[in-house]
Amino acid sequence: MKIFLDTANLEEIKEAASWGILDGVTTNPSLIAKEKRDFKELIQEICAIVDGDVSAEVISTDFDGMVKEARELARLADNIVVKIPLIKDGLKAVKFLKSEGIRTNVTLCFSPTQAILAAKAGAYYISPFIGRLDDISSDGMNLVKQIVQIYKNYNFETKVLVASVRHPMHVVEAGLIGADVVTMPFKVLEQMIKHPLTDIGLERFLEDWRKAQLELEKKFEKVK
Ligand code: G3P
């Protein structure tokens, strides 16, 4: 399973990269807007830090505009994957960009039928948004299950990138289903490390060690 961070924040990306577990980054226009920086400059900095794919999204919604933006984004770094929305012109753009060797991440996927079309167009990644489905009383993880099964049935090469992740159990469930990638906010990545028994266990080990050292010191003092 590959772990991506869903952020455009350089501090979070540097921190996760320093743990040695970061496989990539996904961004979207909302995440970029939060950073109040020049889009292309920021994307280039992210690409230089991350040893893996970095998704950057187009703003256009028509074929020509998407292709133009995608070409510009692809020129920024070798590890760029262009995020394209799941609309008619988006599918056309995905097909065309594939013929030019530009990899795409088809975003805003909320149904298995959309995922089938993205795969047929030649998407490199499909991004089902599970949290946003859960938010409207639907079952986001069931969508991931359906896409993974359908892609397996037909040997589609498109990788399933689980997005709109809200908590660590989303990561566990995506792993059990066999999704290729999970992209998550930094907060969820931090939550994945935490376990109270780890903290309690470590405290106890260190306390026992300290006590034993003190006893040894006392013993040697007596001998002197
Ligand atoms: O980057 C796309 C996706 O992960 C957004 O998540 O939390 O805004 O639904 P969210």
Residues whose N, C-alpha, C, O or C-beta is under 5 A from the ligand:
A	BS01	G3P	D6 T26 T27 N28 G131 R132 A163 S164 V165
